[in-house]
Amino acid sequence: MHGIIEADGLTRTFGDVTAVDHVTLTIPQGELFGLLGPNGSGKTTMNKLMTGQIRPTEGTVRVMDLDVAEDPLGVRRKVGIIPEQETPPSFLTAEEYLHFVGKIRGLTDMEERANSWFNILEFRDKKEVLCKDLSRGTRQKLMVAQAFLHEPPLAFIDEPLINLDPVMQRTVKDFLQEYVFKGGTVFFSTHILGIAEEICTSFAILSEGSILHHGTIDELRMDNRKLEGFFLERVRGTAHA
């Protein structure tokens, strides 16, 4: 099956530690895919491999028909990325940062694009505030805005809701579901199972760098299973094996 993301034997080691261990995974276009795993399972390393921030030790990954190791900048030009930690430049205001991102991406009508996101995420009053003075929640909003500013067909997002209040979490979850409904694809890394069960269409469980399961949320529902119980069975079963 052809996918917008295709990993084949993807492996990354750091010295004697194998962070990602021969992962083979295909994700079709139009999925809100959740990569689920406990802390230290390799989720962030997977994100970095798929966006060309680090190179694989073995195996390959293709994103939107591009070999990530051969053309990492080409991949990052096409996709949106929300990293594990929000890191907007401290010396720019929120508005300046979005305009900076827009300039790098060659976007026009930046005033309209930026204002749209200030409205959607309800931080118009922070436009002129330096990034270093923004709260963690507001920095998280800014990172969501920069990831989707260029309306990418695919976004890699790492724990995007963790610093947001419940009202803003609902806004972002609604946006992600609408984005996928309109044809976008999301690769969503999280260890918060309730959010994954609520919004994801498909998921994989990663533990100690290996994929334990890949399936759909609908399959779980058809079996009257809850994601939390299923996840714990798989992860604890592996740990005790």
N, C-alpha and C positions, 0 to 999 in steps of 0.2 A: 504494500500500500504506500502510495506517495504521500508525503506529509510536508507541512510548512517547516517542521523541525524533524530532522532525521539523525539520530545518534547511532553509531555502529561500533561496539566494542570500546566505548569512550572510557578512558582511564587517565587518572592523574595521581601521581605519587609526589610526596614531599619527603625526601630522604627515605626512611624506612616505613613511613606512614602512607597507606593507600586511601586517599580521600574519596575518590570515585573509582569503582572497580568494574571495568568491562560492561558498562551500561549500554544496552541497545534499546532504543525507544523511538517510536514514530508518533508524531502528534499532527493530526489533520488540521487544515484551516477551519476556523470557526469554533474552536474549542476554548472554553475557559478551564484550562488544565491546571490542576493543583499538584505540585510536588510536595509531598508531606513527609515529615521525618522529625525525629527528636533532635535536640541540639547536638551539633557535632556529627550529624549523619552524612554531610556532604552537600547539602542543598545550595549553600552559597558558592561552593566550588563549581557545582553544576552550572549555576547562573553565569559565573565568570568564564567557564569554558564555552558556553553557548553564545556569549557576546564577545568573544575574542579578547577578553582581558587577561587570560592566561592560556597557554598552549597545552594540549593534551600530551601526556607521556606516551600513550598508545591510542589507537582508534581514531575515528573521524566524527565530525558533526557538521551537518549542512543546515543552514538556515535560509529560507527563501531561495533555494537553489544555489546558494553560495557556500563554498568550503570556508568555514570560519577561520581555520588556521592559515589559509592562503590569503584571505581577504577580510581581515577583522574590521578594518575601517569601513569597507563596503557594507558589512553587516550592521555596524553601529550607525551608519548613515540612514539605514532603512527602518530600524526598529526604535522603539522607545524603551528606556531603562530606568527603573527605580531601584537604586542600590540598597544594600542592607542598612546602611547608615546614611542619613541625609547630610549632604556636604555642599551646600551652595556657598560660593565665595563670600567670605566675611565682609569684604570691602565694598560689595555692591548692595544696592537696595533690592528689594524683591522685584520691583518693576525693571530695574536695570538688568537683573539676572535673566529674566525672561526675554528681554530684548537681546541680550548677549547670546542666549541659546538660539533665538530666531535668526540672528545674523550668521552664526556658524552654520545653521541648516539652510541658509539661503532663502528664508521666508520673507514674504512681503506682508502687507496689512498687519504689521505686528501690534499696532495699537489696538485693533479690534480683537486679535487673537488673545493678547494678554488680558484685556479687560473682560473678555468672555470667561476666562478662568478665574479671575478675581471675583467675578460674580457667582460662578458655579460653586466655588469653594468658600465663598463668603469671607474673603479677607481683603476687601477693597481698602479698608482703613490701615492696612499694613504695606501698601504699595511703596511708600517712601521710607520705610524702616530698613536700616542696614540688616543684612542677613544674620550677622553676629548677634543682633539684639532681638531676633525673633524667637518665640517660644518653640519648643520641639515640635508641638503640634502644627504650628504655622509653617515651620521649615518642611514638615512632611507634606503639607498642602502644596508648597512650592515645588517639591520634587515630583508630585503627581502631575502638576501643571506642565512642567518642563518635559516630562516623558511623553505626554500626549499633545504637545503644542503643534507638532507637524502632522498630526493625524496619521500615525503610522499604522500599517496593516498588522503589526505584531508588536507586543510589548512584553518585556521580561520584568517582573516586579517581585521584589523580595520584602515580605512582611510590610505591605504598604499601609496597613490600618493600625499598626501597633501603637502609634502616638496620638491617634485621633479620638475625639470624644464620640459617644454613641450616635449623636445626630450626624456628625460628619462621616462617621463610618457608614451610615445608611446612605448618605449622598454618594460616596465613592462606590459602594457596592452596587447601587442602582446604575451608576455610570458604567461600570465594568460590564454589567449584564446587558445594558443597551448597546454598548460598543461591540460585544460579541454577537448580539442579535443582528446588528447591521453588517456583519461579515468580518469583524476583527478577530484576532486570536490573542489570548493571554496565557503566558507561562507564569504561574503564580506560586511562589515558594512560601510555605508557612508551616508552623507547628500548631496553629490554632484550628483545631478540627471543626469546631462549630461553624466558623466562617466558611471553611472549605465545603462542608456539607450543604450549606445554604446556597452558595453561588456557583460552585464549580460544576461543570458537566462531566468531566473525567478527572482521574487522579492516578498518581503512582505513589507507592510507599517506598521511601528510601531509608535504609538502615545500614550503617557502617559502610557506606559507599555503594551498596548493591540494591537493585530494585527487587522488592519482595512481592509486589503485586502491581498490576496496571489494569484498570478497568473503568467503568462508568458509575456515577452516582445512581443512575436509574437501575442498574443491575443490583445494587445493594437494596434499593427500595423494593424491588420486585421480590427479593428474598427476605423482606421485613427485617433487614439488618440496619444498625446504626453505624455510622462511620467510626465513632470513637471505639466501640467494642471491637469492631473488625480490625482497626488499626492496632489496638493493644494486643489482640490475639497474635497478629502477625509479628509485631516487633518483639513481644515477650517470648513468643515461641522460638524465634531466631536466637534471642539472647540465652535461652535455656538449652538450645540444641547442643 
